[in-house]
Amino acid sequence: MRGLAAAPSLSHAPAPPSLPALRRRPSPSRRSSKVVSYYALTTPPYKPEALEPYMSKRTVELHWGKHQQDYVDGLNKQLATSPFYGYTLEELVKEAYNNGNPLPEYNNAAQVWNHHFFWESMQPDGGGSPEGGVLQQIEKDFGSFFNFREEFVRSALSLLGSGWVWLVCKSPFTLLLNYMHH
């Protein structure tokens, strides 16, 4: 991980995802209600082809509609028998991480969060170099956006199997490359 001192004028990151409201439905016994907790795959914030040429429509459809849906479905199955059904997604990820000894719900919850954040972090006609405080801080700590990009790509390629590399802002205004193994 590489720490960076961030500029105070950083732009807002996308809002993290939240757990939808709980739904109640009658149980077959009719004597009680069964709480059913679930996530739903949201509609993409743009059309699947909107990220071309950086990401193809087919890739977006596969990762959004197949891979992310599998994590949502897996998490919903786990939550049906889990004490975590009332937690927000952020609370669920933190609690299920269990101080480095992840509980079964952690992997699916973290992947739902990571995928949502990933999609919300991109936009049509995006790409290129950032502007403002983020760019200033990257240039200060990496020498240039090109150098940052090289280190970011090198970090991503160093992951064995699948995983995530995020440029994150941690308090007090510190940018870090954060690694998450799948």
C-alpha positions as CSV (number, residue, x, y, z in Angstrom):
1,M,0.0,0.0,0.0
2,R,1.3,3.5,-0.8
3,G,0.1,6.4,1.3
4,L,-0.6,9.8,-0.2
5,A,-1.4,13.1,1.4
6,A,-4.6,14.3,-0.3
7,A,-5.6,17.8,-1.3
8,P,-8.5,19.2,0.7
9,S,-10.5,19.9,-2.5
10,L,-11.2,16.2,-3.4
11,S,-14.3,15.6,-5.4
12,H,-17.1,13.4,-4.0
13,A,-16.9,9.7,-4.5
14,P,-20.1,7.8,-5.4
15,A,-22.4,7.0,-2.6
16,P,-21.9,3.6,-1.2
17,P,-24.7,1.1,-1.7
18,S,-27.3,0.4,0.9
19,L,-29.3,-2.6,1.9
20,P,-32.9,-2.3,0.7
21,A,-35.7,-2.3,3.3
22,L,-36.8,-5.5,4.9
23,R,-39.9,-7.2,3.5
24,R,-42.3,-9.3,5.6
25,R,-44.4,-12.1,4.1
26,P,-46.7,-14.5,5.9
27,S,-45.1,-17.8,6.8
28,P,-46.8,-21.0,5.7
29,S,-48.0,-21.6,9.3
30,R,-49.9,-18.3,9.4
31,R,-49.0,-17.9,13.1
32,S,-46.1,-15.6,12.5
33,S,-44.4,-13.5,9.8
34,K,-41.1,-14.5,8.3
35,V,-38.6,-11.7,7.8
36,V,-37.1,-12.0,4.3
37,S,-34.0,-9.9,3.8
38,Y,-32.8,-9.3,0.3
39,Y,-30.8,-7.2,-2.1
40,A,-31.8,-6.5,-5.6
41,L,-29.5,-5.8,-8.5
42,T,-30.1,-2.2,-9.4
43,T,-30.5,-0.8,-12.9
44,P,-27.1,0.3,-14.3
45,P,-26.6,4.1,-14.2
46,Y,-26.0,4.1,-17.9
47,K,-26.6,1.9,-21.0
48,P,-24.4,-1.2,-21.2
49,E,-22.7,0.1,-24.4
50,A,-22.1,3.5,-22.8
51,L,-18.6,2.6,-21.6
52,E,-17.2,1.6,-25.0
53,P,-14.4,1.6,-26.1
54,Y,-13.1,1.0,-22.6
55,M,-15.5,-1.8,-21.7
56,S,-17.7,-3.6,-24.3
57,K,-21.4,-3.9,-24.0
58,R,-20.9,-7.7,-23.7
59,T,-18.5,-7.3,-20.8
60,V,-20.8,-5.0,-18.9
61,E,-23.8,-7.3,-19.4
62,L,-21.7,-10.3,-18.3
63,H,-20.3,-8.6,-15.2
64,W,-23.4,-6.7,-14.2
65,G,-26.1,-9.2,-15.1
66,K,-24.3,-12.5,-14.4
67,H,-21.4,-12.1,-12.0
68,Q,-22.9,-9.3,-9.8
69,Q,-26.3,-11.0,-9.8
70,D,-24.7,-14.3,-8.6
71,Y,-23.2,-12.4,-5.6
72,V,-26.6,-10.7,-4.9
73,D,-28.3,-14.1,-5.1
74,G,-25.7,-15.8,-2.9
75,L,-25.9,-13.1,-0.3
76,N,-29.7,-13.3,-0.2
77,K,-29.5,-17.0,0.4
78,Q,-27.1,-16.5,3.2
79,L,-29.2,-13.8,4.8
80,A,-32.2,-16.0,4.9
81,T,-30.6,-17.9,7.8
82,S,-28.3,-15.2,9.1
83,P,-28.5,-12.7,12.0
84,F,-27.3,-10.0,9.7
85,Y,-30.6,-9.4,7.9
86,G,-31.2,-6.0,9.4
87,Y,-27.8,-4.5,8.7
88,T,-27.0,-1.9,6.1
89,L,-24.6,-3.3,3.5
90,E,-21.7,-1.3,5.0
91,E,-22.5,-2.7,8.5
92,L,-22.8,-6.2,7.1
93,V,-19.4,-6.0,5.4
94,K,-17.7,-4.6,8.5
95,E,-19.3,-7.1,10.9
96,A,-18.9,-10.1,8.7
97,Y,-15.2,-9.2,8.2
98,N,-15.0,-10.2,11.9
99,N,-11.6,-8.6,12.6
100,G,-9.8,-10.5,9.8
101,N,-11.6,-13.8,10.4
102,P,-14.3,-13.4,7.8
103,L,-17.7,-15.0,8.4
104,P,-19.5,-16.8,5.5
105,E,-21.6,-13.7,4.6
106,Y,-18.5,-11.5,4.1
107,N,-17.4,-12.6,0.6
108,N,-20.8,-12.1,-1.1
109,A,-21.5,-8.8,0.8
110,A,-18.1,-7.4,0.0
111,Q,-18.5,-8.4,-3.7
112,V,-21.9,-6.8,-3.9
113,W,-20.5,-3.6,-2.4
114,N,-17.3,-3.7,-4.6
115,H,-19.3,-4.2,-7.8
116,H,-21.8,-1.5,-7.0
117,F,-19.0,1.0,-6.2
118,F,-17.2,0.0,-9.4
119,W,-20.2,0.7,-11.6
120,E,-21.0,4.0,-9.9
121,S,-17.3,5.1,-10.2
122,M,-17.5,5.1,-14.0
123,Q,-19.4,7.2,-16.4
124,P,-19.9,7.4,-20.2
125,D,-17.3,9.6,-21.9
126,G,-15.1,9.0,-18.9
127,G,-11.4,8.1,-19.0
128,G,-8.4,10.3,-19.2
129,S,-6.8,12.0,-16.2
130,P,-8.7,13.4,-13.2
131,E,-8.9,17.1,-12.5
132,G,-8.6,19.4,-9.6
133,G,-7.4,18.3,-6.1
134,V,-7.2,14.6,-7.0
135,L,-4.9,15.2,-9.9
136,Q,-2.8,17.6,-7.9
137,Q,-2.4,15.1,-5.1
138,I,-1.6,12.3,-7.5
139,E,1.1,14.4,-9.2
140,K,2.5,15.4,-5.9
141,D,2.8,11.8,-4.6
142,F,3.5,9.9,-7.8
143,G,5.2,12.6,-9.9
144,S,2.6,12.4,-12.7
145,F,-0.7,10.8,-13.5
146,F,1.1,8.5,-15.9
147,N,3.3,7.2,-13.0
148,F,0.2,6.7,-10.8
149,R,-1.5,4.8,-13.6
150,E,1.6,2.5,-14.1
151,E,1.7,1.7,-10.4
152,F,-2.1,1.1,-10.3
153,V,-1.9,-1.3,-13.2
154,R,1.1,-3.0,-11.7
155,S,-0.7,-3.4,-8.4
156,A,-3.8,-4.9,-10.2
157,L,-1.7,-7.3,-12.2
158,S,0.1,-8.5,-9.0
159,L,-3.2,-9.9,-7.6
160,L,-3.3,-13.7,-7.9
161,G,-6.8,-14.6,-9.3
162,S,-9.4,-11.9,-9.1
163,G,-9.6,-9.0,-6.8
164,W,-9.8,-5.2,-6.6
165,V,-7.4,-2.3,-6.3
166,W,-9.0,1.0,-5.3
167,L,-7.6,4.5,-4.9
168,V,-9.2,5.4,-1.6
169,C,-9.3,8.5,0.5
170,K,-8.8,7.7,4.2
171,S,-9.0,10.2,7.0
172,P,-7.3,12.6,7.5
173,F,-7.2,13.2,3.7
174,T,-4.8,10.4,2.8
175,L,-5.0,8.6,-0.6
176,L,-4.1,5.0,-0.6
177,L,-3.9,2.1,-3.0
178,N,-6.1,-0.5,-1.3
179,Y,-6.0,-4.2,-2.3
180,M,-8.9,-6.6,-1.8
181,H,-8.5,-10.2,-2.8
182,H,-11.5,-12.0,-4.1
